[in-house]
């Protein structure tokens, strides 16, 4: 009888395990490429970097590219690149995978290209991307705050709505906390699943947040090892921070990404990033300058004030006439201008500070007086349009409803932009 009970119990466990396996999303690597994502390591006018993942059975991965001619004969007249590869092992799900990367070079500005990645019998679909123009043609880009939680089920619709609204966006800025638990491959699988083919068509510019970090046994801050293998970035940041601090020049705009987690928690890193940023800004020749990072220097809650960060870096933003500061972390929407806390922003000029959230985790707006506009309990995406000396910022609810807007007008990088409030509620 006891043997029969044990047998029945074992059968029940096997059935339950089978059900759990059936219901679970499979994010394990396979020979076919997945997690295909565009970034930049060089000039967006003449180059494009792509990174993707396979299992470790793939030993010689490649990428193929051609200028899009609308012919179905995509395999003809192509250029083939050999990929560099790195193995990522471990993570909370103990996945061992191979990440591959190629930088396409000698491309033509303002041109649509088709490409695919793979090896042998295992190839991705053909994707498209468009190189930057060599002249200052109008372009748009997307800004997304924290994804972090319920990524597959709830965040995915936000990035997809943003793409549906602005399918010709030239890049997407992610301001940190893309996932919730550092080095969790399942969560990274959900993030790539949510972005899907969008990631393979529109380059990503990510900044790390606090949830991309963990402390090792010696209490040293460690960046998620997924970061460096899946985001192949310019590497032009300060020594030791090349994977998380960088800049990209896109036509007449410079986009600079800082690592605010290291600024806030590591004094040496804060000093290094400050000195690097000052040098980059001093040498900057672009009309528009956007800085992006995770922790707001003006927070939406009094209890989350990053005073030391603000006191150190804000003078640089003022001195070099930064136009937009795009941030996350506070899980609300807020917009205000270049002021000490507690003063009215309606009389000021200078950088416009933004905080936004794309994922479903929400906080409260709590007593922060710097804001001109704020919103709670709402998932949003933002679209920024640039046309010569004019910039227009639009914040949309996930429904597609326009919530906030303003414009900037600028004739010189050495002057603050002229600000015009276009908030629909103010009309």
C-alpha positions as CSV (number, residue, x, y, z in Angstrom):
1,X,0.0,0.0,0.0
2,X,2.8,2.4,0.9
3,X,4.5,1.6,-2.4
4,X,1.3,2.4,-4.3
5,X,0.9,5.7,-2.4
6,X,4.4,6.7,-3.3
7,X,3.8,5.8,-6.9
8,X,0.6,7.8,-7.1
9,X,2.4,10.7,-5.4
10,X,5.2,10.5,-7.9
11,X,2.8,10.5,-10.8
12,X,1.0,13.6,-9.5
13,X,4.4,15.4,-9.2
14,X,5.2,14.5,-12.8
15,X,1.9,15.7,-14.0
16,X,2.2,19.0,-12.1
17,X,5.8,19.5,-13.4
18,X,4.6,18.8,-16.9
19,X,1.8,21.4,-16.6
20,X,4.2,23.9,-15.2
21,X,6.6,23.3,-18.1
22,X,3.8,23.6,-20.6
23,X,2.6,26.9,-19.1
24,X,6.0,28.5,-18.7
25,X,7.4,30.8,-21.4
26,X,10.5,29.2,-22.9
27,X,13.3,31.7,-23.1
28,X,16.1,29.2,-23.5
29,X,18.6,29.8,-26.4
30,X,18.3,27.7,-29.5
31,X,20.3,27.4,-32.7
32,X,18.1,30.0,-34.4
33,X,19.0,33.6,-33.6
34,X,16.9,35.5,-31.0
35,X,17.2,38.7,-29.0
36,X,18.3,40.6,-32.2
37,X,18.9,44.2,-31.2
38,X,20.5,47.2,-32.9
39,X,22.9,49.6,-31.1
40,X,25.7,51.8,-32.3
41,X,29.5,51.6,-31.8
42,X,30.3,54.1,-34.5
43,X,28.9,56.9,-36.7
44,X,25.1,56.3,-37.3
45,X,25.5,57.7,-40.8
46,X,27.8,55.0,-42.1
47,X,27.6,52.1,-39.6
48,X,25.2,50.0,-37.6
49,X,25.8,47.4,-34.9
50,X,23.7,44.3,-34.4
51,X,23.8,41.8,-31.5
52,X,22.0,38.5,-31.2
53,X,21.9,35.3,-29.2
54,X,22.0,31.6,-29.9
55,X,22.8,28.4,-28.0
56,X,26.4,27.3,-27.8
57,X,26.2,24.8,-30.7
58,X,26.6,27.7,-33.1
59,X,30.4,28.2,-33.7
60,X,30.7,30.5,-36.6
61,X,27.9,33.1,-36.8
62,X,27.5,35.7,-39.6
63,X,25.5,38.7,-40.6
64,X,24.5,39.6,-44.2
65,X,23.4,43.0,-45.5
66,X,22.4,44.8,-48.7
67,X,20.9,48.1,-49.5
68,X,17.1,47.5,-49.7
69,X,16.0,47.3,-53.4
70,X,12.5,45.8,-52.7
71,X,13.5,42.6,-54.6
72,X,12.7,39.3,-53.0
73,X,16.1,38.1,-54.2
74,X,17.7,39.2,-50.9
75,X,20.4,36.6,-51.0
76,X,21.9,38.1,-54.1
77,X,24.6,40.8,-54.1
78,X,25.0,40.8,-50.3
79,X,27.9,41.6,-48.1
80,X,28.7,39.0,-45.4
81,X,30.4,39.7,-42.1
82,X,31.9,37.3,-39.6
83,X,30.6,37.8,-36.1
84,X,32.4,38.2,-32.9
85,X,31.0,36.0,-30.1
86,X,31.0,35.8,-26.3
87,X,29.6,33.1,-24.0
88,X,27.3,34.2,-21.1
89,X,26.9,31.5,-18.4
90,X,25.0,31.5,-15.2
91,X,22.2,33.9,-14.2
92,X,19.3,33.0,-12.0
93,X,18.1,30.5,-14.6
94,X,21.5,29.0,-15.2
95,X,21.3,29.6,-18.9
96,X,24.5,29.2,-21.0
97,X,24.2,31.1,-24.2
98,X,26.3,32.6,-27.0
99,X,26.0,36.3,-27.9
100,X,27.2,37.5,-31.3
101,X,27.8,40.9,-32.7
102,X,28.7,42.6,-36.0
103,X,29.2,46.2,-36.9
104,X,28.2,46.9,-40.5
105,X,30.6,49.6,-41.9
106,X,31.0,51.7,-45.1
107,X,27.2,52.3,-45.3
108,X,25.6,55.1,-47.2
109,X,23.9,57.9,-45.2
110,X,20.1,58.1,-45.3
111,X,19.7,54.7,-46.8
112,X,17.4,51.7,-46.0
113,X,19.3,48.5,-45.5
114,X,18.1,44.9,-45.2
115,X,20.0,42.4,-43.0
116,X,19.8,39.1,-41.4
117,X,22.0,37.1,-38.9
118,X,22.7,33.5,-38.4
119,X,24.8,30.5,-39.4
120,X,24.4,27.4,-41.6
121,X,20.7,26.4,-41.7
122,X,19.8,28.8,-38.8
123,X,19.0,32.3,-39.9
124,X,16.8,35.1,-38.6
125,X,14.2,36.8,-40.8
126,X,15.4,39.8,-42.8
127,X,15.2,43.1,-40.9
128,X,15.5,46.7,-42.0
129,X,17.1,49.8,-40.6
130,X,17.8,53.3,-41.9
131,X,21.1,55.0,-41.5
132,X,21.3,58.6,-40.3
133,X,21.4,61.4,-42.8
134,X,24.6,63.3,-43.5
135,X,22.6,66.5,-43.4
136,X,20.3,67.7,-40.7
137,X,17.0,66.2,-41.9
138,X,14.1,66.0,-39.5
139,X,14.0,62.9,-37.3
140,X,12.1,61.5,-34.3
141,X,13.0,59.3,-31.4
142,X,11.2,57.5,-28.5
143,X,11.9,57.8,-24.8
144,X,10.8,55.1,-22.4
145,X,11.0,55.1,-18.6
146,X,11.3,52.0,-16.4
147,X,9.9,48.7,-17.7
148,X,10.9,46.6,-14.6
149,X,7.9,44.5,-13.7
150,X,5.3,42.4,-15.6
151,X,7.4,43.1,-18.6
152,X,6.0,40.5,-21.0
153,X,2.4,41.0,-20.0
154,X,2.1,44.8,-19.4
155,X,5.2,46.7,-20.6
156,X,5.1,45.1,-24.1
157,X,2.0,47.0,-25.1
158,X,3.7,50.3,-24.3
159,X,6.8,49.9,-26.6
160,X,4.5,48.4,-29.3
161,X,2.1,51.4,-29.0
162,X,5.1,53.8,-29.2
163,X,6.3,52.0,-32.4
164,X,2.8,52.1,-33.9
165,X,2.6,55.8,-33.2
166,X,6.1,56.6,-34.5
167,X,7.3,53.7,-36.7
168,X,10.0,55.7,-38.3
169,X,11.7,56.6,-35.0
170,X,15.4,56.6,-35.4
171,X,16.3,55.3,-31.9
172,X,14.7,54.4,-28.5
173,X,16.1,55.7,-25.2
174,X,15.6,53.4,-22.2
175,X,16.3,55.2,-18.9
176,X,17.1,52.2,-16.7
177,X,15.4,49.4,-14.7
178,X,14.7,47.5,-17.8
179,X,14.3,44.4,-15.6
180,X,13.6,43.9,-11.9
181,X,16.3,41.4,-10.8
182,X,19.8,41.7,-12.0
183,X,21.2,38.7,-14.0
184,X,17.7,37.1,-14.3
185,X,17.7,35.6,-17.8
186,X,13.9,35.1,-17.8
187,X,13.3,38.8,-17.2
188,X,15.7,39.7,-20.0
189,X,13.8,37.2,-22.1
190,X,10.6,39.0,-21.4
191,X,12.2,42.4,-22.3
192,X,13.4,41.1,-25.6
193,X,10.1,39.4,-26.2
194,X,8.2,42.6,-25.6
195,X,10.4,44.6,-28.0
196,X,10.4,41.8,-30.5
197,X,11.2,42.9,-34.1
198,X,11.2,46.6,-33.0
199,X,14.6,46.0,-31.4
200,X,15.9,44.6,-34.6
201,X,14.8,47.7,-36.6
202,X,15.2,50.7,-34.3
203,X,18.5,51.1,-32.4
204,X,18.3,51.1,-28.6
205,X,20.2,53.5,-26.3
206,X,19.9,52.1,-22.8
207,X,21.1,53.5,-19.5
208,X,21.4,51.1,-16.5
209,X,19.3,51.6,-13.3
210,X,19.7,50.3,-9.8
211,X,17.9,47.0,-10.8
212,X,20.6,46.2,-13.3
213,X,23.1,46.2,-10.4
214,X,23.9,43.8,-7.6
215,X,26.6,43.6,-4.9
216,X,29.0,40.7,-4.9
217,X,30.3,39.0,-1.8
218,X,32.7,41.9,-1.2
219,X,29.9,44.4,-1.4
220,X,31.2,45.7,-4.7
221,X,28.6,46.9,-7.2
222,X,28.4,44.6,-10.2
223,X,26.6,45.4,-13.5
224,X,24.4,42.6,-14.8
225,X,26.6,40.5,-17.1
226,X,23.8,40.4,-19.7
227,X,24.3,44.2,-20.2
228,X,27.7,44.0,-21.9
229,X,26.9,41.0,-24.1
230,X,23.5,42.1,-25.4
231,X,24.1,45.9,-25.7
232,X,27.1,46.5,-27.9
233,X,27.7,50.2,-27.2
234,X,30.2,52.8,-28.4
235,X,32.8,52.2,-25.6
236,X,33.7,55.9,-25.6
237,X,33.0,56.3,-21.9
238,X,35.6,56.6,-19.1
239,X,37.9,53.7,-18.3
240,X,36.0,51.0,-16.4
241,X,32.6,52.3,-17.3
242,X,32.7,51.8,-21.1
243,X,29.7,49.5,-21.0
244,X,27.3,51.9,-19.2
245,X,28.6,55.5,-19.9
246,X,28.8,56.6,-23.5
247,X,27.6,59.1,-26.1
248,X,26.2,58.9,-29.6
249,X,26.1,61.7,-32.2
250,X,23.0,61.5,-34.3
251,X,23.0,64.2,-37.0
252,X,22.9,67.5,-35.1
253,X,22.2,66.0,-31.7
254,X,24.5,64.5,-29.0
255,X,22.9,61.9,-26.7
256,X,24.9,61.2,-23.5
257,X,24.2,58.3,-21.2
258,X,25.4,58.4,-17.6
259,X,25.5,55.6,-15.0
260,X,23.6,57.2,-12.1
261,X,23.7,54.1,-9.9
262,X,27.5,54.4,-9.8
263,X,27.3,58.2,-9.4
264,X,25.1,57.9,-6.3
265,X,26.8,55.0,-4.6
266,X,30.5,55.2,-5.6
267,X,32.4,58.5,-5.1
268,X,35.3,57.5,-7.3
269,X,32.9,56.8,-10.2
270,X,31.0,60.0,-9.6
271,X,34.3,62.0,-10.0
272,X,35.3,60.0,-13.1
273,X,31.9,60.5,-14.8
274,X,31.9,64.2,-13.9
275,X,35.3,64.8,-15.4
276,X,34.5,62.7,-18.5
277,X,31.2,64.6,-19.0
278,X,32.8,68.0,-18.7
279,X,35.3,67.1,-21.4
280,X,32.6,65.7,-23.7
281,X,30.5,68.8,-23.3
282,X,33.4,71.2,-23.7
283,X,34.2,69.5,-27.1
284,X,30.6,69.2,-28.2
285,X,29.8,70.8,-31.5
286,X,26.2,69.7,-31.8
287,X,23.2,72.1,-31.6
288,X,21.1,69.8,-29.4
289,X,22.3,68.0,-26.4
290,X,20.3,65.3,-24.5
291,X,21.5,63.6,-21.3
292,X,19.9,60.5,-20.1
293,X,20.3,58.5,-16.8
294,X,18.2,56.6,-14.3
295,X,17.9,58.5,-10.9
296,X,16.3,62.0,-11.2
297,X,18.3,64.9,-9.9
298,X,14.9,66.5,-9.3
299,X,12.7,63.8,-7.8
300,X,8.9,63.6,-7.7
301,X,9.0,62.7,-3.9
302,X,10.8,64.5,-1.1
303,X,12.0,61.2,0.3
304,X,13.8,60.3,-2.9
305,X,15.9,63.5,-3.3
306,X,19.3,62.9,-4.9
307,X,20.9,66.1,-3.5
308,X,24.6,65.3,-3.9
309,X,24.0,64.2,-7.5
310,X,22.2,67.4,-8.3
311,X,24.6,69.7,-6.6
312,X,27.5,68.2,-8.5
313,X,26.1,67.7,-12.0
314,X,23.5,70.4,-12.4
315,X,26.1,73.2,-12.8
316,X,27.5,71.4,-15.8
317,X,24.0,71.0,-17.3
318,X,23.5,74.8,-16.9
319,X,26.9,75.9,-18.1
320,X,26.8,73.9,-21.3
321,X,23.1,74.6,-22.1
322,X,21.8,71.0,-22.0
323,X,18.3,70.9,-23.6
324,X,16.7,67.7,-22.2
325,X,17.4,65.6,-19.2
326,X,15.6,62.2,-19.5
327,X,15.2,60.1,-16.4
328,X,13.3,57.2,-14.8
329,X,13.3,55.6,-11.3
330,X,10.4,57.5,-9.7
331,X,7.6,55.6,-11.6
332,X,5.5,58.7,-12.2
333,X,5.5,61.4,-14.9
334,X,6.9,64.8,-14.2
335,X,8.2,67.8,-16.1
336,X,9.9,70.9,-14.9
337,X,12.7,73.3,-15.7
338,X,16.1,74.4,-14.5
339,X,15.5,75.5,-10.9
340,X,16.4,74.8,-7.3
341,X,13.8,72.8,-5.5
342,X,10.8,74.8,-4.2
343,X,10.8,77.6,-6.9
344,X,8.3,78.0,-9.7
345,X,9.6,76.7,-13.0
346,X,7.4,78.8,-15.2
347,X,9.9,81.7,-15.2
348,X,13.0,79.7,-16.0
349,X,14.9,78.7,-19.1
350,X,17.4,76.0,-19.5
351,X,17.3,72.2,-19.4
352,X,13.9,70.6,-19.2
353,X,13.9,67.8,-16.7
354,X,11.7,64.8,-17.5
355,X,10.8,61.7,-15.4
356,X,8.6,59.0,-16.9
357,X,7.5,55.3,-16.5
358,X,6.6,52.8,-19.1
359,X,6.1,49.7,-16.9
360,X,3.2,49.0,-14.5
361,X,4.9,49.7,-11.1
362,X,3.7,53.0,-9.8
363,X,4.6,55.5,-7.1
364,X,3.0,58.7,-5.8
365,X,3.9,62.3,-6.5
366,X,4.8,63.6,-3.1
367,X,5.4,67.3,-2.5
368,X,8.0,68.1,-5.1
369,X,7.4,71.7,-6.1
370,X,9.8,71.9,-9.0
371,X,7.2,70.3,-11.4
372,X,5.1,72.1,-13.9
373,X,3.3,68.9,-14.9
374,X,2.9,65.6,-13.1
375,X,0.9,62.4,-13.4
376,X,0.4,59.2,-11.3
377,X,-0.7,55.7,-12.0
378,X,-0.2,55.9,-15.8
379,X,2.0,54.1,-18.3
380,X,3.4,56.4,-20.9
381,X,5.7,56.7,-23.9
382,X,7.3,59.9,-25.2
383,X,8.2,61.0,-28.7
384,X,10.7,63.7,-29.5
385,X,10.7,65.4,-33.0
386,X,13.8,67.3,-34.2
387,X,13.8,69.6,-37.2
388,X,16.7,72.0,-37.5
389,X,16.6,74.5,-34.6
390,X,13.2,73.2,-33.5
391,X,12.4,70.4,-31.1
392,X,9.0,69.2,-30.0
393,X,8.4,66.9,-27.1
394,X,5.2,64.8,-26.7
395,X,4.2,62.5,-23.8
396,X,1.4,60.0,-24.6
397,X,-0.6,57.7,-22.4
398,X,-0.6,54.1,-23.5
399,X,-4.1,54.6,-24.9
400,X,-2.5,57.0,-27.5
401,X,-3.9,60.1,-25.8
402,X,-1.6,63.1,-25.8
403,X,-1.0,64.1,-22.2
404,X,1.8,66.7,-22.3
405,X,3.8,68.6,-24.9
406,X,6.3,71.5,-25.2
407,X,8.6,72.8,-27.8
408,X,12.2,74.2,-27.8
409,X,13.7,76.6,-30.3
410,X,17.4,77.1,-30.5
411,X,19.9,78.9,-32.8
412,X,23.2,78.2,-31.0
413,X,24.6,75.5,-28.8
414,X,26.0,78.2,-26.6
415,X,22.5,79.5,-25.7
416,X,19.6,78.1,-23.7
417,X,16.7,77.0,-25.9
418,X,13.5,79.1,-26.0
419,X,10.7,77.1,-24.2
420,X,7.0,77.0,-25.2
421,X,4.5,75.1,-23.2
422,X,2.1,73.1,-25.4
423,X,0.3,71.1,-22.7
424,X,-3.2,70.3,-23.9
425,X,-4.7,71.1,-20.4
426,X,-3.2,74.6,-20.5
427,X,-5.1,75.5,-23.7
